[in-house]
């Protein structure tokens, strides 16, 4: 079989962007780590920390509604659509304040779409649990036979194309730097660069606050979501996708 240069196949630890990068990843024998700091994977972390299960859905449409019915789950609404009776949305700050649902369907065109495009084992990572994820990966994963592919979800431009997002680069870099510190795993040049970007950032929380996505959320009245997202390594919980939902890994 010819080597796919885009697959970073000669390395045990890899880095890519978006659903297309996830679909290209040879993760059937390894693990794919989805990173969507603002806000899917941070929201997943908050809910799973509290004992809930999160069902990813790429879009909040009839398919998400059907999934919620099938799983007897709550369907998250848009940030501006929350009410006292239905306080669940993609907002990690709102999810922290709301009663924790046993099962939550959480639509997201970025992080959920990456999870849907993956094959094999999938975990959700963010700044809150980067070191916990690295601990969980080591030493079972990180070789060419059991590769780790960290995928930064990114955002979308109005035309639907991928907008690489600095906060996701830093979240992915946090995981990759922690993986590198725990053993002799071989990082691809792409993974090395993401880890180096994280290490070179003097203040990750300040940078996420000042980057485009952080400013957009703050301007829209959701600065609290950024505050939750920049809680670095506060969670020991690894959300693992099984039976269609992210739940705490054993």
Backbone as CSV, one residue per row, in Angstrom:
resi,resn,N_x,N_y,N_z,CA_x,CA_y,CA_z,C_x,C_y,C_z
1,UNK,0.855,-1.200,0.000,0.000,0.000,0.000,0.888,1.247,0.000
2,UNK,0.646,2.188,-0.928,1.477,3.389,-0.956,1.241,4.248,0.280
3,UNK,2.291,4.955,0.690,2.191,5.838,1.846,1.440,7.104,1.457
4,UNK,0.481,7.488,2.292,-0.266,8.724,2.084,0.455,9.839,2.837
5,UNK,1.084,10.786,2.140,1.828,11.826,2.859,0.938,12.671,3.746
6,UNK,-0.343,12.798,3.392,-1.261,13.601,4.199,-1.692,12.870,5.464
7,UNK,-1.491,11.558,5.503,-1.895,10.773,6.664,-0.878,10.747,7.789
8,UNK,0.329,11.309,7.565,1.386,11.348,8.593,1.646,9.940,9.133
9,UNK,1.640,8.953,8.241,1.627,7.556,8.654,2.934,7.077,9.270
10,UNK,4.010,7.783,9.064,5.279,7.339,9.646,5.453,7.718,11.103
11,UNK,4.434,8.314,11.712,4.552,8.834,13.077,3.447,8.268,13.965
12,UNK,3.777,8.136,15.246,2.808,7.617,16.201,1.838,8.660,16.707
13,UNK,2.205,9.941,16.595,1.359,11.028,17.096,1.234,12.064,15.984
14,UNK,0.002,12.430,15.647,-0.267,13.234,14.462,-1.204,14.389,14.805
15,UNK,-1.285,15.350,13.901,-2.152,16.515,14.106,-2.785,16.902,12.791
16,UNK,-4.092,17.220,12.848,-4.781,17.654,11.637,-5.928,18.579,12.009
17,UNK,-6.652,19.038,10.985,-7.717,20.025,11.162,-9.039,19.514,10.607
18,UNK,-10.117,19.749,11.317,-11.472,19.648,10.826,-11.957,18.257,10.469
19,UNK,-13.226,18.166,10.048,-13.802,16.865,9.691,-13.050,16.146,8.576
20,UNK,-12.540,16.898,7.608,-11.804,16.254,6.517,-10.522,15.626,7.037
21,UNK,-9.824,16.335,7.912,-8.620,15.773,8.525,-8.943,14.541,9.348
22,UNK,-10.073,14.576,10.062,-10.483,13.415,10.859,-10.789,12.224,9.964
23,UNK,-11.472,12.485,8.847,-11.836,11.391,7.945,-10.614,10.764,7.293
24,UNK,-9.571,11.551,7.072,-8.350,11.029,6.452,-7.482,10.285,7.446
25,UNK,-7.679,10.540,8.732,-6.811,9.938,9.744,-7.000,8.424,9.772
26,UNK,-5.896,7.702,9.853,-5.937,6.246,9.970,-6.062,5.902,11.449
27,UNK,-7.267,6.145,12.002,-7.448,6.014,13.450,-8.190,4.745,13.854
28,UNK,-8.411,3.833,12.906,-9.169,2.630,13.242,-8.449,1.776,14.285
29,UNK,-7.136,1.767,14.269,-6.370,0.985,15.237,-5.836,1.848,16.374
30,UNK,-6.078,3.144,16.289,-5.570,4.048,17.306,-6.687,4.829,17.948
31,UNK,-6.424,6.093,18.198,-7.416,6.940,18.862,-7.388,8.322,18.234
32,UNK,-8.549,8.897,18.060,-8.668,10.260,17.582,-9.099,11.145,18.738
33,UNK,-8.412,12.255,18.909,-8.690,13.219,19.971,-9.281,14.459,19.324
34,UNK,-10.536,14.756,19.624,-11.193,15.927,19.048,-11.057,17.100,20.013
35,UNK,-10.635,18.252,19.480,-10.415,19.458,20.273,-11.230,20.597,19.674
36,UNK,-12.180,21.089,20.450,-13.010,22.235,20.049,-13.198,23.081,21.307
37,UNK,-12.233,23.951,21.561,-12.153,24.663,22.844,-13.340,25.595,23.042
38,UNK,-13.763,26.276,21.974,-14.906,27.201,22.046,-15.959,26.795,21.017
39,UNK,-16.824,25.748,21.368,-16.966,25.367,22.767,-17.300,23.881,22.951
40,UNK,-17.393,23.081,21.859,-17.948,21.739,21.984,-17.214,20.878,23.014
41,UNK,-15.893,20.709,22.865,-15.216,19.770,23.765,-15.128,20.311,25.188
42,UNK,-15.112,21.640,25.351,-15.185,22.203,26.699,-16.543,21.900,27.324
43,UNK,-17.607,22.031,26.559,-18.947,21.705,27.059,-19.064,20.229,27.398
44,UNK,-18.514,19.367,26.544,-18.508,17.935,26.841,-17.789,17.677,28.160
45,UNK,-16.651,18.317,28.347,-15.891,18.141,29.579,-16.711,18.544,30.798
46,UNK,-17.404,19.673,30.714,-18.198,20.158,31.849,-19.305,19.161,32.202
47,UNK,-20.029,18.660,31.193,-21.138,17.748,31.453,-20.638,16.398,31.962
48,UNK,-19.613,15.852,31.333,-19.108,14.539,31.736,-18.460,14.621,33.121
49,UNK,-17.809,15.730,33.438,-17.293,15.938,34.795,-18.394,15.771,35.841
50,UNK,-19.595,16.183,35.464,-20.710,16.176,36.408,-21.530,14.877,36.344
51,UNK,-21.057,13.905,35.584,-21.707,12.608,35.545,-22.675,12.398,34.417
52,UNK,-22.815,13.376,33.508,-23.732,13.242,32.387,-23.082,12.595,31.179
53,UNK,-23.910,12.246,30.195,-23.443,11.703,28.924,-23.830,12.681,27.814
54,UNK,-22.938,12.852,26.845,-23.170,13.807,25.757,-23.167,13.075,24.419
55,UNK,-24.267,13.233,23.695,-24.411,12.649,22.365,-24.105,13.731,21.333
56,UNK,-23.022,13.590,20.570,-22.717,14.615,19.563,-23.665,14.535,18.377
57,UNK,-24.011,15.703,17.853,-24.840,15.803,16.648,-24.286,16.949,15.816
58,UNK,-24.025,16.685,14.558,-23.380,17.700,13.731,-24.261,18.928,13.522
59,UNK,-25.591,18.736,13.469,-26.487,19.853,13.217,-27.710,19.734,14.113
60,UNK,-28.279,20.886,14.495,-29.500,20.874,15.299,-30.692,20.854,14.342
61,UNK,-31.008,19.655,13.867,-32.066,19.479,12.874,-32.883,18.255,13.241
62,UNK,-33.620,17.710,12.272,-34.484,16.559,12.544,-33.682,15.348,13.011
63,UNK,-32.437,15.222,12.532,-31.620,14.087,12.965,-31.269,14.202,14.441
64,UNK,-30.951,15.406,14.903,-30.663,15.602,16.320,-31.907,15.369,17.164
65,UNK,-33.050,15.808,16.672,-34.305,15.587,17.386,-34.605,14.095,17.494
66,UNK,-34.359,13.356,16.409,-34.598,11.914,16.435,-33.649,11.225,17.414
67,UNK,-32.395,11.656,17.436,-31.430,11.087,18.371,-31.863,11.320,19.809
68,UNK,-32.341,12.518,20.090,-32.804,12.827,21.445,-33.986,11.932,21.834
69,UNK,-34.893,11.694,20.902,-36.032,10.810,21.195,-35.567,9.381,21.430
70,UNK,-34.673,8.912,20.575,-34.201,7.531,20.689,-33.479,7.285,22.011
71,UNK,-32.731,8.271,22.479,-31.924,8.096,23.681,-32.582,8.677,24.927
72,UNK,-33.822,9.150,24.790,-34.522,9.793,25.908,-33.629,10.870,26.520
73,UNK,-33.117,11.728,25.650,-32.134,12.735,26.039,-32.700,14.139,25.855
74,UNK,-32.072,15.095,26.519,-32.365,16.510,26.349,-31.622,17.006,25.110
75,UNK,-32.278,17.801,24.284,-31.641,18.393,23.110,-31.239,19.825,23.424
76,UNK,-29.940,20.120,23.329,-29.456,21.469,23.594,-29.994,22.443,22.546
77,UNK,-30.239,23.672,22.970,-30.710,24.728,22.073,-29.570,25.713,21.820
78,UNK,-29.827,26.722,21.001,-28.832,27.757,20.766,-28.579,28.585,22.013
79,UNK,-27.421,29.211,22.077,-27.059,29.986,23.268,-28.125,31.019,23.638
80,UNK,-28.706,31.643,22.644,-29.678,32.721,22.898,-31.104,32.203,23.079
81,UNK,-31.276,30.896,23.016,-32.607,30.322,23.119,-32.875,29.685,24.477
82,UNK,-31.913,29.754,25.398,-32.102,29.106,26.695,-33.203,29.827,27.478
83,UNK,-33.897,29.051,28.294,-34.928,29.579,29.189,-34.733,28.946,30.557
84,UNK,-35.485,29.414,31.520,-35.423,28.799,32.833,-35.840,27.345,32.805
85,UNK,-36.769,27.005,31.916,-37.241,25.627,31.802,-36.305,24.767,30.960
86,UNK,-35.543,25.414,30.060,-34.638,24.656,29.181,-33.288,25.392,29.129
87,UNK,-32.427,25.172,30.130,-31.184,25.947,30.235,-29.972,25.308,29.568
88,UNK,-30.172,24.307,28.713,-29.047,23.561,28.146,-28.739,24.038,26.725
89,UNK,-27.482,24.414,26.495,-27.043,24.874,25.180,-25.578,24.488,25.006
90,UNK,-24.960,25.006,23.945,-23.541,24.757,23.711,-22.661,25.580,24.649
91,UNK,-23.241,26.434,25.457,-22.498,27.294,26.379,-21.992,26.504,27.580
92,UNK,-20.673,26.372,27.756,-20.176,25.640,28.930,-20.529,26.326,30.243
93,UNK,-20.610,27.655,30.250,-20.998,28.355,31.483,-22.444,28.034,31.841
94,UNK,-23.335,28.011,30.846,-24.726,27.662,31.107,-24.853,26.214,31.556
95,UNK,-24.079,25.323,30.949,-24.137,23.913,31.329,-23.627,23.704,32.750
96,UNK,-22.694,24.492,33.171,-22.195,24.385,34.548,-23.258,24.850,35.538
97,UNK,-24.024,25.873,35.175,-25.022,26.431,36.085,-26.315,25.627,36.095
98,UNK,-26.615,24.921,34.999,-27.884,24.206,34.877,-27.831,22.869,35.612
99,UNK,-28.991,22.311,35.948,-29.008,20.929,36.442,-28.390,20.014,35.389
100,UNK,-27.582,19.062,35.819,-26.909,18.213,34.844,-27.883,17.171,34.302
101,UNK,-28.046,17.093,32.975,-28.931,16.064,32.412,-28.204,14.722,32.348
102,UNK,-28.939,13.645,32.539,-28.320,12.324,32.418,-27.816,12.100,31.004
103,UNK,-28.560,12.591,30.013,-28.207,12.435,28.602,-28.525,13.738,27.879
104,UNK,-27.531,14.248,27.165,-27.665,15.521,26.451,-27.227,15.345,25.012
105,UNK,-28.086,15.690,24.064,-27.697,15.759,22.655,-27.178,17.162,22.405
106,UNK,-25.913,17.246,21.964,-25.246,18.546,21.839,-24.825,18.787,20.393
107,UNK,-25.628,19.539,19.638,-25.256,19.831,18.253,-24.072,20.800,18.175
108,UNK,-23.206,20.544,17.215,-22.065,21.424,16.937,-21.556,21.091,15.545
109,UNK,-21.478,22.079,14.643,-21.000,21.794,13.296,-19.497,21.590,13.234
110,UNK,-18.809,21.784,14.348,-17.347,21.673,14.358,-16.894,20.422,15.121
111,UNK,-16.931,20.463,16.443,-16.467,19.313,17.211,-17.278,18.058,16.965
112,UNK,-18.611,18.173,16.923,-19.450,17.003,16.664,-19.182,16.427,15.275
113,UNK,-18.970,17.300,14.315,-18.697,16.833,12.958,-17.375,16.071,12.895
114,UNK,-16.385,16.500,13.653,-15.117,15.773,13.713,-15.332,14.393,14.316
115,UNK,-16.064,14.326,15.421,-16.327,13.038,16.065,-17.059,12.099,15.111
116,UNK,-18.002,12.636,14.337,-18.767,11.816,13.412,-17.914,11.289,12.266
117,UNK,-16.857,12.022,11.922,-16.006,11.629,10.798,-14.933,10.629,11.196
118,UNK,-14.815,10.339,12.485,-13.730,9.497,12.979,-14.113,8.027,12.952
119,UNK,-13.084,7.187,12.880,-13.263,5.748,13.021,-12.443,5.288,14.214
120,UNK,-12.942,4.303,14.918,-12.196,3.782,16.060,-12.506,4.527,17.338
121,UNK,-11.522,4.600,18.212,-11.685,5.201,19.536,-11.627,6.719,19.406
122,UNK,-12.561,7.419,20.069,-12.613,8.877,20.027,-12.717,9.402,21.447
123,UNK,-11.884,10.396,21.789,-12.000,11.084,23.069,-12.080,12.585,22.807
124,UNK,-12.658,13.311,23.759,-12.792,14.762,23.654,-11.795,15.425,24.589
125,UNK,-11.056,16.392,24.065,-10.041,17.087,24.854,-10.205,18.586,24.705
126,UNK,-9.735,19.302,25.711,-9.758,20.759,25.709,-8.663,21.204,26.670
127,UNK,-8.581,22.475,26.923,-7.577,22.960,27.866,-7.848,22.442,29.273
128,UNK,-9.104,22.182,29.603,-9.469,21.752,30.958,-8.913,20.370,31.312
129,UNK,-8.729,19.494,30.312,-8.344,18.114,30.619,-7.193,17.597,29.769
130,UNK,-6.373,18.489,29.223,-5.311,18.078,28.301,-4.361,17.067,28.944
131,UNK,-3.926,17.317,30.162,-2.991,16.397,30.821,-3.666,15.081,31.171
132,UNK,-4.944,15.116,31.563,-5.674,13.883,31.854,-5.777,13.017,30.600
133,UNK,-6.034,13.636,29.457,-6.107,12.885,28.205,-4.746,12.278,27.881
134,UNK,-3.678,13.039,28.044,-2.339,12.510,27.782,-2.027,11.334,28.699
135,UNK,-2.411,11.413,29.959,-2.204,10.295,30.890,-2.969,9.061,30.426
136,UNK,-4.195,9.258,29.949,-5.028,8.142,29.505,-4.446,7.494,28.248
137,UNK,-3.882,8.288,27.369,-3.304,7.767,26.132,-2.029,6.961,26.372
138,UNK,-1.249,7.358,27.350,0.060,6.749,27.599,-0.066,5.561,28.542
139,UNK,0.558,4.405,28.228,1.417,4.117,27.071,0.720,3.316,25.975
140,UNK,-0.602,3.143,26.057,-1.288,2.256,25.110,-1.284,2.797,23.685
141,UNK,-1.294,4.112,23.543,-1.380,4.729,22.226,-0.184,5.655,21.991
142,UNK,0.113,5.840,20.722,1.202,6.740,20.363,2.280,6.084,19.537
143,UNK,1.968,4.909,18.951,2.888,4.226,18.052,2.252,4.158,16.667
144,UNK,3.038,3.767,15.669,2.485,3.664,14.324,1.437,2.553,14.236
145,UNK,1.479,1.587,15.154,0.463,0.532,15.181,-0.790,0.969,15.940
146,UNK,-0.643,1.898,16.836,-1.781,2.433,17.606,-1.615,3.946,17.694
147,UNK,-1.830,4.648,16.581,-1.512,6.077,16.527,-2.514,6.945,17.261
148,UNK,-2.035,8.084,17.674,-2.863,9.155,18.221,-2.965,10.247,17.160
149,UNK,-4.171,10.619,16.799,-4.385,11.750,15.893,-5.192,12.802,16.625
150,UNK,-4.575,13.938,16.860,-5.249,15.053,17.524,-5.790,15.971,16.433
151,UNK,-7.104,16.199,16.452,-7.747,16.994,15.410,-8.337,18.255,16.023
152,UNK,-7.838,19.400,15.600,-8.407,20.685,15.985,-9.629,20.944,15.111
153,UNK,-10.780,21.173,15.743,-12.027,21.287,14.975,-12.065,22.532,14.111
154,UNK,-11.571,23.665,14.632,-11.671,24.910,13.908,-13.098,25.443,13.880
155,UNK,-13.278,26.544,13.181,-14.581,27.195,13.035,-14.966,27.215,11.556
156,UNK,-16.076,27.870,11.250,-16.562,27.942,9.868,-16.660,29.387,9.421
157,UNK,-16.190,29.651,8.210,-16.468,30.922,7.573,-17.921,30.925,7.092
158,UNK,-18.480,32.094,6.762,-19.873,32.133,6.292,-20.151,31.239,5.087
159,UNK,-19.140,30.973,4.259,-19.359,30.102,3.098,-19.241,28.618,3.437
160,UNK,-19.031,28.305,4.741,-18.956,26.914,5.171,-17.564,26.326,5.183
161,UNK,-16.576,27.045,4.669,-15.217,26.520,4.652,-14.586,26.602,6.040
162,UNK,-13.544,25.812,6.249,-12.882,25.748,7.546,-12.134,27.044,7.854
163,UNK,-12.349,27.564,9.075,-11.518,28.662,9.576,-10.649,28.109,10.691
164,UNK,-9.331,27.916,10.465,-8.475,27.460,11.556,-8.578,28.431,12.733
165,UNK,-8.742,27.883,13.932,-8.999,28.690,15.120,-7.837,28.557,16.093
166,UNK,-7.305,29.695,16.525,-6.131,29.683,17.389,-6.388,28.920,18.676
167,UNK,-7.582,29.073,19.263,-7.852,28.385,20.530,-7.786,26.867,20.371
168,UNK,-8.181,26.352,19.209,-8.115,24.914,18.987,-6.677,24.460,18.724
169,UNK,-5.892,25.288,18.050,-4.471,24.984,17.892,-3.799,24.868,19.259
170,UNK,-4.117,25.793,20.167,-3.505,25.762,21.499,-4.023,24.589,22.319
171,UNK,-5.311,24.277,22.211,-5.838,23.117,22.921,-5.213,21.825,22.434
172,UNK,-5.097,21.683,21.116,-4.441,20.502,20.559,-2.973,20.466,20.967
173,UNK,-2.319,21.640,20.920,-0.919,21.706,21.326,-0.708,21.317,22.771
174,UNK,-1.674,21.660,23.645,-1.574,21.278,25.051,-1.565,19.766,25.199
175,UNK,-2.442,19.089,24.466,-2.466,17.624,24.507,-1.176,17.048,23.947
176,UNK,-0.747,17.555,22.809,0.441,17.026,22.148,1.701,17.249,22.979
177,UNK,1.816,18.421,23.597,2.982,18.679,24.452,2.988,17.735,25.645
178,UNK,1.811,17.482,26.219,1.720,16.576,27.365,2.038,15.141,26.955
179,UNK,1.582,14.720,25.776,1.914,13.384,25.273,3.422,13.250,25.091
180,UNK,4.027,14.261,24.530,5.477,14.238,24.292,6.252,14.125,25.595
181,UNK,5.758,14.763,26.644,6.437,14.741,27.934,6.355,13.382,28.624
182,UNK,5.419,12.541,28.195,5.171,11.282,28.901,5.875,10.086,28.285
183,UNK,6.630,10.257,27.237,7.308,9.112,26.650,8.094,9.499,25.425
184,UNK,8.439,8.477,24.652,9.277,8.701,23.478,8.468,8.598,22.188
185,UNK,7.192,8.949,22.256,6.353,8.895,21.063,6.912,9.806,19.973
186,UNK,6.799,9.348,18.731,7.295,10.142,17.607,6.187,11.046,17.099
187,UNK,6.413,12.353,17.172,5.438,13.338,16.708,5.730,13.718,15.264
188,UNK,4.703,13.821,14.456,4.861,14.312,13.093,5.285,15.775,13.133
189,UNK,5.816,16.295,12.025,6.149,17.726,12.010,4.953,18.603,12.338
190,UNK,3.767,18.222,11.881,2.568,18.990,12.177,2.273,18.982,13.682
191,UNK,2.398,17.806,14.301,2.163,17.695,15.743,3.236,18.443,16.533
192,UNK,4.476,18.354,16.087,5.571,19.093,16.733,5.285,20.587,16.718
193,UNK,4.809,21.090,15.586,4.560,22.523,15.466,3.424,22.957,16.383
194,UNK,2.366,22.145,16.497,1.261,22.492,17.387,1.710,22.489,18.844
195,UNK,2.510,21.497,19.232,3.027,21.454,20.600,3.919,22.658,20.876
196,UNK,4.734,23.021,19.891,5.635,24.171,20.058,4.842,25.469,20.195
197,UNK,3.746,25.593,19.457,2.914,26.798,19.570,2.360,26.934,20.977
198,UNK,1.915,25.817,21.557,1.406,25.856,22.931,2.505,26.266,23.901
199,UNK,3.681,25.645,23.782,4.778,25.940,24.715,5.252,27.385,24.580
200,UNK,5.173,27.936,23.383,5.691,29.281,23.141,4.714,30.378,23.556
201,UNK,3.500,30.008,23.921,2.490,31.005,24.290,2.638,31.355,25.763
202,UNK,2.986,32.589,26.042,3.283,32.993,27.414,2.093,32.806,28.336
203,UNK,0.918,33.200,27.897,-0.302,33.026,28.684,-1.395,32.510,27.765
204,UNK,-1.662,31.220,27.859,-2.707,30.636,27.027,-4.076,31.244,27.337
205,UNK,-4.466,31.381,28.624,-5.766,32.007,28.885,-5.893,33.411,28.296
206,UNK,-4.866,34.235,28.456,-4.934,35.592,27.914,-5.040,35.569,26.388
207,UNK,-4.302,34.664,25.757,-4.336,34.576,24.302,-5.709,34.144,23.806
208,UNK,-6.329,33.179,24.477,-7.668,32.734,24.063,-8.684,33.856,24.253
209,UNK,-8.547,34.628,25.330,-9.435,35.775,25.522,-9.299,36.774,24.371
210,UNK,-8.068,36.971,23.869,-7.824,38.018,22.884,-7.944,37.544,21.440
211,UNK,-8.042,36.228,21.210,-8.119,35.740,19.837,-9.516,36.000,19.265
212,UNK,-9.672,35.782,17.971,-10.913,36.141,17.292,-12.134,35.458,17.900
213,UNK,-12.036,34.174,18.172,-13.189,33.459,18.717,-13.545,33.938,20.115
214,UNK,-12.525,34.196,20.922,-12.777,34.705,22.266,-13.428,36.069,22.238
215,UNK,-12.954,36.944,21.376,-13.544,38.275,21.254,-14.977,38.194,20.733
216,UNK,-15.231,37.295,19.798,-16.576,37.143,19.245,-17.561,36.721,20.336
217,UNK,-17.179,35.741,21.151,-18.077,35.295,22.217,-18.300,36.390,23.249
218,UNK,-17.228,37.081,23.627,-17.372,38.152,24.616,-18.274,39.262,24.091
219,UNK,-18.101,39.620,22.821,-18.931,40.674,22.238,-20.394,40.267,22.183
220,UNK,-20.644,38.970,22.088,-22.014,38.482,22.050,-22.624,38.253,23.417
221,UNK,-21.889,38.586,24.484,-22.410,38.426,25.831,-22.078,37.108,26.490
222,UNK,-21.120,36.360,25.932,-20.796,35.040,26.460,-19.342,34.943,26.915
223,UNK,-18.860,35.992,27.548,-17.492,35.981,28.066,-17.307,34.864,29.091
224,UNK,-18.375,34.487,29.795,-18.283,33.405,30.764,-17.891,32.086,30.135
225,UNK,-18.257,31.876,28.881,-17.860,30.648,28.198,-16.347,30.597,28.000
226,UNK,-15.761,31.744,27.701,-14.310,31.801,27.537,-13.632,31.539,28.875
227,UNK,-14.183,32.065,29.944,-13.599,31.844,31.277,-13.553,30.354,31.612
228,UNK,-14.619,29.634,31.308,-14.618,28.192,31.570,-13.605,27.495,30.668
229,UNK,-13.530,27.904,29.417,-12.660,27.240,28.446,-11.180,27.374,28.790
230,UNK,-10.785,28.426,29.484,-9.360,28.653,29.759,-8.961,28.141,31.141
231,UNK,-9.775,27.316,31.750,-9.391,26.646,32.993,-8.437,25.501,32.629
232,UNK,-7.158,25.732,32.735,-6.162,24.777,32.234,-5.942,23.655,33.241
233,UNK,-6.150,22.420,32.774,-5.860,21.199,33.544,-6.537,21.172,34.912
234,UNK,-7.812,21.496,34.930,-8.579,21.425,36.172,-9.368,20.121,36.275
235,UNK,-9.475,19.374,35.183,-10.318,18.181,35.168,-9.485,16.919,34.984
236,UNK,-9.747,15.874,35.794,-9.086,14.583,35.610,-9.887,13.616,34.740
237,UNK,-11.000,14.084,34.178,-11.942,13.201,33.484,-11.687,13.221,31.973
238,UNK,-11.680,12.020,31.378,-11.506,11.868,29.934,-12.830,11.416,29.320
239,UNK,-13.489,12.246,28.521,-14.727,11.828,27.858,-14.414,10.896,26.677
240,UNK,-14.931,9.685,26.761,-14.710,8.656,25.748,-16.020,8.377,25.028
241,UNK,-15.980,8.359,23.692,-17.178,8.122,22.895,-17.453,6.627,22.807
242,UNK,-18.585,6.203,23.384,-19.002,4.812,23.277,-20.528,4.760,23.334
243,UNK,-21.093,3.838,22.543,-22.551,3.744,22.426,-23.162,5.110,22.090
244,UNK,-22.478,5.811,21.149,-22.957,7.070,20.567,-22.805,8.274,21.497
245,UNK,-22.280,8.097,22.708,-22.205,9.221,23.648,-20.824,9.301,24.288
246,UNK,-20.425,10.540,24.605,-19.218,10.743,25.407,-19.571,10.504,26.868
247,UNK,-18.836,9.586,27.502,-18.975,9.298,28.921,-17.584,9.233,29.532
248,UNK,-17.502,9.310,30.843,-16.209,9.261,31.506,-15.533,7.911,31.239
249,UNK,-14.290,7.961,30.772,-13.520,6.735,30.551,-13.190,6.104,31.901
250,UNK,-13.010,4.797,31.882,-12.641,4.106,33.119,-11.197,4.388,33.476
